[in-house]
Amino acid sequence: MALDLGDINKPYAEKMENLATVRDGNEGKIDNGYWLINVVGADVEGEDLVPLLYSELYSQEARGFKSEDTQIFKAVDMVREGVEDRGIGAIDRGGDRKVILEGFLGRRLRLVIRQTGERDLVLSDGKRRSCLLIALGCNCKHKRRLVVDRDGLKEEKVISLGYEPVKLPFSDEQLYLVVVKGYGGRPLMLLTNLRVMDLDVSIERILHIYLTRWKCDESYRFIKQNYNLEDIRVRSYNSIRNIVALVQAVFYFVSVELGRNLRLSILLKKVFEKSKRFFEVPRFKQYAIADGIHKLLFGSKSGITTVNRRDNSPQLSFSFCLDIP
């Protein structure tokens, strides 16, 4: 499970209720808008994605708002109740805060959190050092070759992996700092309470768990781009929150329900055909699905019709898209 914070940027809005100050992640500037918190479920080994584990739009200007940390713990507690403590949480550097770490460890969550490098950790010999110094001195003896594809330009990198048993200064729980060198200028530092052994597969799995969170980033980017989430033009705070919930429900349908039963699988095949991406379906398949659905609906002249059934069911159908008896 990946937890991520995002924003809806509304720089020109003036009358929308509870407009707050947000940092535009794309432009890197401060503007008006709203915050989003998302928790997405993903399969480490495969491409399966389960959105709508939790998604909420909020504003620090709204009545009853307490803090960002409170919003994070609210999301975590609701997801835990739904999944019954299954899954492993993957969080980026925003989770490297004392209050967050204390809250997660106190809830007995299994987690992998990327470190900023500024935090002090306690080594097995009792010495206290900064996370970055520990990472720089870590013996990363496991070598791996990676092929990084950046917009069609492929680059081969050699990375090395290692780990150090550590503890937090304010906790006696045994943790591990997994270190990856060679991917960037600074080591990638991942703090986890999962038991790490000196075996390649165990260290690599921690890295794979963290890297799986890209699906959360990509799902957020997909929703903003393909559903024009920042074009919300209602004023009421409740209406804005409801629209976000509806968009997330659509995203869940595209990601999960389309392949769940036979009829929807047939529809999915038609959608992929309409997307005109036979040889270039991206790894994040929701882009191709969204393109296909757009082409199916954009070319319709009849629109949505009511199904003619003997039981007078109010269910709507896209009869122009797919003729299924």
N, C-alpha and C positions, 0 to 999 in steps of 0.2 A: 504494500500500500504506500502510495506517495502522497504527501501533504504539501500543498503549495499555496502561496499567497499571490494574488494578482490584483489588477485594478481595471476599472472601466473609466476611461478618461473622457471628461466632458468640459473642455476648455472654454466653450462659448455659451454654456448653459448658465442661466441666471435665476430661473423660476422653479427649477426642480427641487423637490423637498429634500432637506438634509444633505445638501451638497457638502462634501468634505474635501480636505486637502489630501491629495495623493501624489505619489511620485510616478510619473509616466515611465514605465520600464523601457519603452522603445526610444523615447527622446532623452531620457535621463534628466527631466526637469520636473518641477513642482507645478501642479495644476489642480483644477477642480475635478471631482469625480466620486467614485465609490470603490470600496475594497471588495475583493472576492476571496473566499477561502474554499479550496477544493480538496477532496480526498478521492483519489482514483485507485482502483484495484487493478493490478497487472500481473501477468504470468511471467516469471523470470525466464523460463525456458522458451516460451512461445511468444506469439503476437497478440494473445487475447487481452482485451481491455474491458474493464467494467467501470464505467463512470457512474455517477449518482450515488456512490457510497455516501458522499456528503458534499453539498455545494450550497453556499449561502453568500448573498450580497449583504454588506453591512456598511454603516457609516458611523464614525466617531461622533457625529453631530446628532445622532438619533437618540431619543429618550431611552434610557436603560442601558446604553453602552457603557462598559466598564474599561476594558483594555483589549489590546490585540492578543495578549496571552490568554485572557478569558475566552476569546473567540476560538483560539486554537484548542484549548482544553475541552470546550463545548463540542467541537467537531470530533475530537478524539474519543470522548466518552460516548457520543452517539454511535460512532462507528463500532466501537468495542461492544456495545450492547447488541448491535446487529450481527456482527461476525463472531461473537462469542470468543473474543481474544485470539482468534486465528489471524495469521498473517504477520508480516514483519514491516515495520514502519521505516520508510526512507525519506529523509529530510535534508534539504540543502543547508548552507551555512547560516541561514536565518534561525535554525534550531539550536545553534551553539550559544545558548544563553543559560545562565545558572538556573533561573526560574523554570525554563522549559525542561532542562535536564533533570532537575529535581522532580518536577511534575511527572515526567515520563517514567523515570526510574521508580518513583513512588507508586505508580500504577502498574508496575511489573510488565511494562511493554517491551517487546523485543524490537530493537531499533538499530538503525545505521544512520549516523548523523555526520555530515561533512563538517570538518573543523576549519576555523579561520586561521589557526596557527598561533593565536595570541593567548590561549588559555594555558594555565599551568596544570600539569599532570604529575602524578606521583608514580615513580618507577617501582619495580619489584624490590629494589634495594633500599627503598624508603626515600630516595633523593627526589627532590621536586625540581622539574625543569619545564620550560615552555614547550608546548606541543610541537612547534616548528623545529626547535633544536633536537627534540627526540626523533622527529621524522628525518632530519638531515643526517643524524648519526645512526639510523636504523640500517641493519644489514639486510638489504633486499636481494636475496640470492636466487630468487625464482624469476627467470627471464621468459618473456613472451614477445612474439612479434604481432603487431597490429597493422592493419591496412585502414587508414583513415580516409574516408571519402568526403571531401568538402566541395560541394557544388560541382561534382564530376571530376575534380582533381584529386587523384589518389596519391596518398603519401604513406610510406611504410615507416613505422616507428618501432623501436625496441623498448619495452617497458620492463621494469623489475619490481617485484612485490616482496613485501616482508611485513612483520608485525612486532609489536612490543606489548607485553602485559602491563597495564597501567590501572590506576584508580584516580578518581576525582578527589581533590582536597577535602571536599565536604561529604564524601560517601565512602563506605567500606566495600561497596560492591565491586567485584572483579570485572574489569573491562579490558578491551583490547584496542590498540591503535593500529589499524591496517594502513600501510604506507605504499603508495604507488609512485615510482619515479620514472621519468622519461617521457611522460605525456605532455607536460607543460614545463614552464620555467621553475615553478615550485612544486614540491611533492604534493600529491593528492592525499589528504589525511582523513581517514574515516574512523570514527569512534563507534564501537559496537559493544553490546553486552551479550552477543552470541559467542559461543565457545569456539575459539579459533585454535586449531592445531597446526603443527608445522608440516602441513601437507598442501600441495599446490591447489587441489580442488577446494579446500576450505577457504583459503585466502582469496582465491578467484571468485568464489561464490559471494563473498562480502562485496567485492567490487561489482559483480553482476547485479546484486540486489540494489546497490546505489544507482548504477547506470540505468536500471529499469525506470527510475523516476523521470527519465526524459519523456516517457509517454504522458506523464502528467503535464509537463511543459508543452508538449506538442498538442495535447487535447485542448488546452487552454488557448493556444494559438489558433488551432483549427476553429474553435467556437467563435472567437473574435473575428476571424477573417471570413469564414463561410456563412455565418449567420448574422454578420454585421452587428455584433452585440453592442458596440459603442454608438450605434445609431438609435438607441432607445429615445423615444420622444414623448414620454408621459411624465407628468409632474409628481404624482403621488408616490411616496416612498414605498408603500405597500405594492403599488402597481409595478414599480421597477423591480422589486424583489420577486414578484410573481412571474414577470416576463423571463427573468433569469432562470427561475425554476422550470418554466415551460421549455426553454431552450435546452436545458440539461436533460429534460425528459425526452426530447427529440433526439438528442445525442445518444442517450441510452438506447433508444429504439434502433438507431442506425448501427450502433456498435454491438448490441447484444441480440435484440429480438429478431432482426432480419435473418439470422441464421439458425433460429431456434427450432422452427418446424418446416415441414416440406413446402407448404405454400409460400411462406416467406422466403425460403431458400430459392424457389423459382423466381420470385420477384427480385431477389438480390442478383441473380444471374442476369436478368433483364437490365437491371440498373447498371451493372458493370459493362454490359454491352453498349448501353447508351452513353457511357462516360467517354467512349472513344479512346481508352487507354489500354488497349489490348497488350501492348508490349512495354508499358511504362507505368504500371500500377505501383504507386509508391508504397513503401513499407507501412506507412500509416494509412491504411486502406480507406479510412473515413473520407479522405479527400476525393478519391475516385467515386465513392458512393454518393457523396454530396453533389458532385458534378453530374452523375447519372440521374439523380432525382430531379435536379434542376432542369435538365434537358427533357425529361419526361413530362414535367409539369408545365414548363414554359411553352411547349408546343401544343398544349391542349386548348381546345375551343369550347369544350363542354363543361370542364371543371369537375368538381366532386358531385357525385350523384348518390341518391339514396338507394340502398339495395332493395330490390323488389322480392320480398320473402313472404311466405304464407303467414309467418308468425308476426308480421309487421314490425320486425326489428328495426330500431332507429340507427343501426350501425351504418356508417358511411363507407363507400368503396371508391377506389380509383379504377373504375371499369375501363377507362381509356388507356390505362397503363398495361394491364394484364388481364386477360380473359381467363378466369379460372372458374370452372363450373362448381 
